Amino acid sequence: ISENGSPFLNAADFGVVADGATDNTAALQAAVDAMVAVPLKGLRLMLPKGTIRVTGTITIPTSQGWVIEGASRGSTFIVQATSNTPVFKLTGNLTNNFRFSDLYFDYASAQSSSNTSAVCILFDSGTDTTIYNFVIEHCSFNSCYRGVATAATGSTRLAVWGVTIRECDFFGGMSGAGVSLVPSTAIGQPNIVLDRLY
């Protein structure tokens, strides 16, 4: 139990090893699956200090109330070893009230602007869906195409709103926009707060 009384999960208990060499894709996916296993009551997933290497995408389905948190922005790295592949992809309708914090996202090699799927946090849930009321804070992004983005194609009616992205760094190794949230023409994209992004 965390200090504020809410339950949390330790990613290391699912086999995540932050040594920069181990492929943690399956272990991190298992930890995320446990984080969202209880409907309407997501948990806090704590990631260890070090470099967490993945080779595939970690998928987050419809869920709410969860947190993915590193030890600190400068000490928990998630490195995607496969080019043109998202790190996290949120795929479910009505996913809401979640948070990413204190993480450093990177790719093993710099991604060109043609690698449009090299997105650290990608919202791609198809059509007529909404992802809302969430926070991304104290995160850094490097060597990717985009840091936080809606899908370039396919999600033509994906609405993302009630978003706060604050105190995040986007480094020069990126080939595209730090944040790219394309609005749904039918729904719009209200209440977007971008605060102290560098």
Phi and psi restraints in degrees (value plus and minus 20) as a CYANA .aco file:
   2 SER   PHI     -96.8   -56.8
   2 SER   PSI     152.6   192.6
   3 GLU   PHI     -81.0   -41.0
   3 GLU   PSI     -51.8   -11.8
   4 ASN   PHI    -108.7   -68.7
   4 ASN   PSI     -13.4    26.6
   5 GLY   PHI      73.7   113.7
   5 GLY   PSI     -27.8    12.2
   6 SER   PHI    -106.3   -66.3
   6 SER   PSI     124.3   164.3
   7 PRO   PHI     -91.7   -51.7
   7 PRO   PSI     130.0   170.0
   8 PHE   PHI    -159.6  -119.6
   8 PHE   PSI     140.7   180.7
   9 LEU   PHI    -133.1   -93.1
   9 LEU   PSI     124.2   164.2
  10 ASN   PHI    -121.8   -81.8
  10 ASN   PSI      99.3   139.3
  11 ALA   PHI     -79.9   -39.9
  11 ALA   PSI     -48.4    -8.4
  12 ALA   PHI     -82.5   -42.5
  12 ALA   PSI     -48.5    -8.5
  13 ASP   PHI     -87.3   -47.3
  13 ASP   PSI     -36.4     3.6
  14 PHE   PHI    -121.6   -81.6
  14 PHE   PSI     -14.0    26.0
  15 GLY   PHI      79.4   119.4
  15 GLY   PSI     -13.1    26.9
  16 VAL   PHI     -89.9   -49.9
  16 VAL   PSI     105.5   145.5
  17 VAL   PHI    -141.9  -101.9
  17 VAL   PSI      97.7   137.7
  18 ALA   PHI    -113.7   -73.7
  18 ALA   PSI      41.2    81.2
  19 ASP   PHI    -126.8   -86.8
  19 ASP   PSI     -19.0    21.0
  20 GLY   PHI      58.7    98.7
  20 GLY   PSI     -23.7    16.3
  21 ALA   PHI    -140.5  -100.5
  21 ALA   PSI     -59.3   -19.3
  22 THR   PHI     -85.9   -45.9
  22 THR   PSI     117.8   157.8
  23 ASP   PHI    -100.2   -60.2
  23 ASP   PSI      91.7   131.7
  24 ASN   PHI    -119.3   -79.3
  24 ASN   PSI      -7.9    32.1
  25 THR   PHI     -77.0   -37.0
  25 THR   PSI     -73.1   -33.1
  26 ALA   PHI     -87.2   -47.2
  26 ALA   PSI     -60.4   -20.4
  27 ALA   PHI     -86.7   -46.7
  27 ALA   PSI     -62.7   -22.7
  28 LEU   PHI     -88.5   -48.5
  28 LEU   PSI     -57.5   -17.5
  29 GLN   PHI     -82.4   -42.4
  29 GLN   PSI     -61.1   -21.1
  30 ALA   PHI     -82.2   -42.2
  30 ALA   PSI     -60.0   -20.0
  31 ALA   PHI     -85.8   -45.8
  31 ALA   PSI     -62.0   -22.0
  32 VAL   PHI     -85.3   -45.3
  32 VAL   PSI     -60.6   -20.6
  33 ASP   PHI     -79.8   -39.8
  33 ASP   PSI     -60.2   -20.2
  34 ALA   PHI     -88.1   -48.1
  34 ALA   PSI     -55.0   -15.0
  35 MET   PHI     -80.4   -40.4
  35 MET   PSI     -56.2   -16.2
  36 VAL   PHI    -128.2   -88.2
  36 VAL   PSI      -5.7    34.3
  37 ALA   PHI     -86.8   -46.8
  37 ALA   PSI     -51.4   -11.4
  38 VAL   PHI    -115.5   -75.5
  38 VAL   PSI      96.5   136.5
  39 PRO   PHI     -76.5   -36.5
  39 PRO   PSI     118.8   158.8
  40 LEU   PHI      48.0    88.0
  40 LEU   PSI     -11.1    28.9
  41 LYS   PHI    -167.7  -127.7
  41 LYS   PSI      52.3    92.3
  42 GLY   PHI     -90.0   -50.0
  42 GLY   PSI     139.5   179.5
  43 LEU   PHI    -129.6   -89.6
  43 LEU   PSI     153.9   193.9
  44 ARG   PHI    -115.3   -75.3
  44 ARG   PSI     102.1   142.1
  45 LEU   PHI    -125.0   -85.0
  45 LEU   PSI      96.4   136.4
  46 MET   PHI    -116.6   -76.6
  46 MET   PSI     105.5   145.5
  47 LEU   PHI    -120.2   -80.2
  47 LEU   PSI     123.0   163.0
  48 PRO   PHI     -96.9   -56.9
  48 PRO   PSI     144.5   184.5
  49 LYS   PHI     -88.6   -48.6
  49 LYS   PSI     121.0   161.0
  50 GLY   PHI     104.7   144.7
  50 GLY   PSI    -185.3  -145.3
  51 THR   PHI    -129.6   -89.6
  51 THR   PSI      97.4   137.4
  52 ILE   PHI    -118.8   -78.8
  52 ILE   PSI      87.5   127.5
  53 ARG   PHI    -110.4   -70.4
  53 ARG   PSI     112.9   152.9
  54 VAL   PHI    -148.3  -108.3
  54 VAL   PSI     137.8   177.8
  55 THR   PHI    -143.2  -103.2
  55 THR   PSI     -19.6    20.4
  56 GLY   PHI    -161.4  -121.4
  56 GLY   PSI    -195.0  -155.0
  57 THR   PHI    -112.3   -72.3
  57 THR   PSI     116.9   156.9
  58 ILE   PHI    -112.5   -72.5
  58 ILE   PSI      97.7   137.7
  59 THR   PHI    -118.5   -78.5
  59 THR   PSI     114.1   154.1
  60 ILE   PHI    -138.1   -98.1
  60 ILE   PSI      94.8   134.8
  61 PRO   PHI    -102.6   -62.6
  61 PRO   PSI    -194.3  -154.3
  62 THR   PHI     -72.2   -32.2
  62 THR   PSI     106.2   146.2
  63 SER   PHI    -190.3  -150.3
  63 SER   PSI     152.1   192.1
  64 GLN   PHI    -177.9  -137.9
  64 GLN   PSI     137.7   177.7
  65 GLY   PHI      60.3   100.3
  65 GLY   PSI      -4.6    35.4
  66 TRP   PHI    -123.1   -83.1
  66 TRP   PSI     144.5   184.5
  67 VAL   PHI    -157.2  -117.2
  67 VAL   PSI     113.4   153.4
  68 ILE   PHI    -133.1   -93.1
  68 ILE   PSI      97.5   137.5
  69 GLU   PHI    -154.3  -114.3
  69 GLU   PSI     114.1   154.1
  70 GLY   PHI    -110.2   -70.2
  70 GLY   PSI     153.1   193.1
  71 ALA   PHI     -84.8   -44.8
  71 ALA   PSI     -57.7   -17.7
  72 SER   PHI    -193.3  -153.3
  72 SER   PSI     141.5   181.5
  73 ARG   PHI     -79.9   -39.9
  73 ARG   PSI     -55.2   -15.2
  74 GLY   PHI    -109.3   -69.3
  74 GLY   PSI     -19.1    20.9
  75 SER   PHI    -146.7  -106.7
  75 SER   PSI     -36.5     3.5
  76 THR   PHI    -130.6   -90.6
  76 THR   PSI      89.4   129.4
  77 PHE   PHI    -127.9   -87.9
  77 PHE   PSI     117.6   157.6
  78 ILE   PHI    -135.9   -95.9
  78 ILE   PSI      96.5   136.5
  79 VAL   PHI    -133.5   -93.5
  79 VAL   PSI     101.2   141.2
  80 GLN   PHI    -107.2   -67.2
  80 GLN   PSI      98.1   138.1
  81 ALA   PHI    -108.3   -68.3
  81 ALA   PSI     -32.0     8.0
  82 THR   PHI    -125.1   -85.1
  82 THR   PSI     103.2   143.2
  83 SER   PHI     -85.2   -45.2
  83 SER   PSI     132.6   172.6
  84 ASN   PHI      36.7    76.7
  84 ASN   PSI      17.9    57.9
  85 THR   PHI    -154.4  -114.4
  85 THR   PSI     109.1   149.1
  86 PRO   PHI     -83.5   -43.5
  86 PRO   PSI     137.6   177.6
  87 VAL   PHI    -104.6   -64.6
  87 VAL   PSI     -84.4   -44.4
  88 PHE   PHI    -131.4   -91.4
  88 PHE   PSI     118.4   158.4
  89 LYS   PHI    -150.0  -110.0
  89 LYS   PSI     101.3   141.3
  90 LEU   PHI    -114.9   -74.9
  90 LEU   PSI     100.6   140.6
  91 THR   PHI    -135.3   -95.3
  91 THR   PSI     -28.7    11.3
  92 GLY   PHI    -119.4   -79.4
  92 GLY   PSI     127.8   167.8
  93 ASN   PHI     -91.2   -51.2
  93 ASN   PSI     121.5   161.5
  94 LEU   PHI      45.9    85.9
  94 LEU   PSI       4.8    44.8
  95 THR   PHI     -89.0   -49.0
  95 THR   PSI     111.9   151.9
  96 ASN   PHI    -177.3  -137.3
  96 ASN   PSI     145.2   185.2
  97 ASN   PHI      33.6    73.6
  97 ASN   PSI      35.3    75.3
  98 PHE   PHI    -147.4  -107.4
  98 PHE   PSI     151.7   191.7
  99 ARG   PHI    -171.0  -131.0
  99 ARG   PSI     117.0   157.0
 100 PHE   PHI    -127.9   -87.9
 100 PHE   PSI     112.8   152.8
 101 SER   PHI    -171.1  -131.1
 101 SER   PSI     131.0   171.0
 102 ASP   PHI      38.0    78.0
 102 ASP   PSI      31.2    71.2
 103 LEU   PHI    -151.6  -111.6
 103 LEU   PSI     127.4   167.4
 104 TYR   PHI    -135.0   -95.0
 104 TYR   PSI      94.1   134.1
 105 PHE   PHI    -115.9   -75.9
 105 PHE   PSI     116.4   156.4
 106 ASP   PHI    -170.4  -130.4
 106 ASP   PSI     143.8   183.8
 107 TYR   PHI    -135.5   -95.5
 107 TYR   PSI     129.6   169.6
 108 ALA   PHI     -84.1   -44.1
 108 ALA   PSI     -49.1    -9.1
 109 SER   PHI    -156.6  -116.6
 109 SER   PSI     129.3   169.3
 110 ALA   PHI     -81.4   -41.4
 110 ALA   PSI     114.8   154.8
 111 GLN   PHI    -115.9   -75.9
 111 GLN   PSI     112.2   152.2
 112 SER   PHI     -97.5   -57.5
 112 SER   PSI     148.5   188.5
 113 SER   PHI     -89.0   -49.0
 113 SER   PSI     -31.8     8.2
 114 SER   PHI    -103.3   -63.3
 114 SER   PSI     -33.4     6.6
 115 ASN   PHI    -109.7   -69.7
 115 ASN   PSI      51.4    91.4
 116 THR   PHI     -92.8   -52.8
 116 THR   PSI     -29.1    10.9
 117 SER   PHI    -114.9   -74.9
 117 SER   PSI     -18.7    21.3
 118 ALA   PHI    -102.0   -62.0
 118 ALA   PSI      52.7    92.7
 119 VAL   PHI    -139.9   -99.9
 119 VAL   PSI     113.3   153.3
 120 CYS   PHI     -91.6   -51.6
 120 CYS   PSI     -66.8   -26.8
 121 ILE   PHI    -146.3  -106.3
 121 ILE   PSI      85.4   125.4
 122 LEU   PHI    -131.0   -91.0
 122 LEU   PSI     110.9   150.9
 123 PHE   PHI    -121.5   -81.5
 123 PHE   PSI      93.8   133.8
 124 ASP   PHI    -169.9  -129.9
 124 ASP   PSI      61.2   101.2
 125 SER   PHI    -134.5   -94.5
 125 SER   PSI       1.8    41.8
 126 GLY   PHI      64.0   104.0
 126 GLY   PSI    -163.1  -123.1
 127 THR   PHI    -130.2   -90.2
 127 THR   PSI     137.0   177.0
 128 ASP   PHI      35.5    75.5
 128 ASP   PSI      27.5    67.5
 129 THR   PHI    -152.3  -112.3
 129 THR   PSI     142.2   182.2
 130 THR   PHI    -155.8  -115.8
 130 THR   PSI     114.6   154.6
 131 ILE   PHI    -145.6  -105.6
 131 ILE   PSI     105.3   145.3
 132 TYR   PHI    -169.6  -129.6
 132 TYR   PSI     146.2   186.2
 133 ASN   PHI      30.9    70.9
 133 ASN   PSI      51.4    91.4
 134 PHE   PHI    -163.8  -123.8
 134 PHE   PSI     145.7   185.7
 135 VAL   PHI    -150.2  -110.2
 135 VAL   PSI     116.1   156.1
 136 ILE   PHI    -142.6  -102.6
 136 ILE   PSI      97.9   137.9
 137 GLU   PHI    -163.1  -123.1
 137 GLU   PSI     132.1   172.1
 138 HIS   PHI      34.7    74.7
 138 HIS   PSI      20.0    60.0
 139 CYS   PHI    -135.8   -95.8
 139 CYS   PSI     133.5   173.5
 140 SER   PHI    -142.9  -102.9
 140 SER   PSI     129.7   169.7
 141 PHE   PHI    -155.1  -115.1
 141 PHE   PSI     114.9   154.9
 142 ASN   PHI    -172.1  -132.1
 142 ASN   PSI     132.4   172.4
 143 SER   PHI      44.6    84.6
 143 SER   PSI     -11.3    28.7
 144 CYS   PHI    -118.3   -78.3
 144 CYS   PSI     156.7   196.7
 145 TYR   PHI     -99.4   -59.4
 145 TYR   PSI     -72.8   -32.8
 146 ARG   PHI    -155.4  -115.4
 146 ARG   PSI     131.3   171.3
 147 GLY   PHI    -100.9   -60.9
 147 GLY   PSI     -76.5   -36.5
 148 VAL   PHI    -150.9  -110.9
 148 VAL   PSI     106.1   146.1
 149 ALA   PHI    -179.2  -139.2
 149 ALA   PSI     133.4   173.4
 150 THR   PHI    -104.6   -64.6
 150 THR   PSI     137.1   177.1
 151 ALA   PHI     -79.7   -39.7
 151 ALA   PSI     122.4   162.4
 152 ALA   PHI     -87.8   -47.8
 152 ALA   PSI     -51.4   -11.4
 153 THR   PHI    -157.3  -117.3
 153 THR   PSI     138.3   178.3
 154 GLY   PHI      74.8   114.8
 154 GLY   PSI     -67.6   -27.6
 155 SER   PHI    -108.4   -68.4
 155 SER   PSI      42.7    82.7
 156 THR   PHI     -90.8   -50.8
 156 THR   PSI     -41.4    -1.4
 157 ARG   PHI    -144.4  -104.4
 157 ARG   PSI       8.9    48.9
 158 LEU   PHI     -98.6   -58.6
 158 LEU   PSI     100.0   140.0
 159 ALA   PHI    -123.9   -83.9
 159 ALA   PSI     106.2   146.2
 160 VAL   PHI    -139.3   -99.3
 160 VAL   PSI      99.0   139.0
 161 TRP   PHI    -170.1  -130.1
 161 TRP   PSI     148.0   188.0
 162 GLY   PHI      46.8    86.8
 162 GLY   PSI      23.0    63.0
 163 VAL   PHI    -125.2   -85.2
 163 VAL   PSI     116.0   156.0
 164 THR   PHI    -143.9  -103.9
 164 THR   PSI     100.4   140.4
 165 ILE   PHI    -139.7   -99.7
 165 ILE   PSI      96.4   136.4
 166 ARG   PHI    -160.4  -120.4
 166 ARG   PSI     128.8   168.8
 167 GLU   PHI      31.2    71.2
 167 GLU   PSI      32.0    72.0
 168 CYS   PHI    -139.2   -99.2
 168 CYS   PSI     131.3   171.3
 169 ASP   PHI    -132.9   -92.9
 169 ASP   PSI     118.9   158.9
 170 PHE   PHI    -144.9  -104.9
 170 PHE   PSI      94.4   134.4
 171 PHE   PHI    -111.8   -71.8
 171 PHE   PSI     146.1   186.1
 172 GLY   PHI     -87.9   -47.9
 172 GLY   PSI     -32.1     7.9
 173 GLY   PHI     -94.9   -54.9
 173 GLY   PSI     -24.4    15.6
 174 MET   PHI     -98.7   -58.7
 174 MET   PSI     130.9   170.9
 175 SER   PHI    -128.2   -88.2
 175 SER   PSI     -25.8    14.2
 176 GLY   PHI    -155.8  -115.8
 176 GLY   PSI    -183.3  -143.3
 177 ALA   PHI     -90.7   -50.7
 177 ALA   PSI     126.1   166.1
 178 GLY   PHI     -83.2   -43.2
 178 GLY   PSI     -65.6   -25.6
 179 VAL   PHI    -150.4  -110.4
 179 VAL   PSI     108.4   148.4
 180 SER   PHI    -160.3  -120.3
 180 SER   PSI      77.3   117.3
 181 LEU   PHI    -134.7   -94.7
 181 LEU   PSI      78.7   118.7
 182 VAL   PHI    -100.0   -60.0
 182 VAL   PSI     103.7   143.7
 183 PRO   PHI     -94.6   -54.6
 183 PRO   PSI     131.3   171.3
 184 SER   PHI     -93.4   -53.4
 184 SER   PSI     109.6   149.6
 185 THR   PHI     -88.2   -48.2
 185 THR   PSI     -44.4    -4.4
 186 ALA   PHI    -103.3   -63.3
 186 ALA   PSI     -52.5   -12.5
 187 ILE   PHI    -129.8   -89.8
 187 ILE   PSI     -50.6   -10.6
 188 GLY   PHI      64.8   104.8
 188 GLY   PSI    -188.7  -148.7
 189 GLN   PHI    -168.7  -128.7
 189 GLN   PSI      51.4    91.4
 190 PRO   PHI    -100.1   -60.1
 190 PRO   PSI     141.2   181.2
 191 ASN   PHI      39.0    79.0
 191 ASN   PSI      35.9    75.9
 192 ILE   PHI    -124.4   -84.4
 192 ILE   PSI     102.5   142.5
 193 VAL   PHI    -136.3   -96.3
 193 VAL   PSI      99.3   139.3
 194 LEU   PHI    -133.0   -93.0
 194 LEU   PSI      96.5   136.5
 195 ASP   PHI    -150.9  -110.9
 195 ASP   PSI      98.7   138.7
 196 ARG   PHI      33.9    73.9
 196 ARG   PSI      41.3    81.3
 197 LEU   PHI    -122.4   -82.4
 197 LEU   PSI     118.1   158.1
